[in-house]
Amino acid sequence: MATQTARKPWAKTIVFGILSAALYAGVFAFADTIAAHFAQGSYWAAGPIATVFLFSYVHGEFTGNLWSVLGIEATRKTARKTETTTATVGKPATVRPAARRATLNA
């Protein structure tokens, strides 16, 4: 396994961590006010959806950067090279076995 010397995203982790904590603290501190506004209807009805997207983005960025700082990365699968064969006109390039019917031996 080859090692790469890439910079770890410390600044992004700290910024998104603070933003994530601030969002959670703000929603918990002003839950009644926020719920009252979202219950008004009209354009406010999109508030919960926008809030979920905002939380998802900020918390996801924080979590992804945190894993990178800790040195935990997703495994990368290498693409397999397959041989391509040219098919003759009217015939498929690969031949699959015929389908078999399920039978019940009773």
Secondary structure as GFF3:
##gff-version 3
##sequence-region A 1 106
A	DSSP	alpha_helix	10	29	.	.	.	ID=ss1
A	DSSP	alpha_helix	31	38	.	.	.	ID=ss2
A	DSSP	three_ten_helix	42	46	.	.	.	ID=ss3
A	DSSP	alpha_helix	47	70	.	.	.	ID=ss4
###
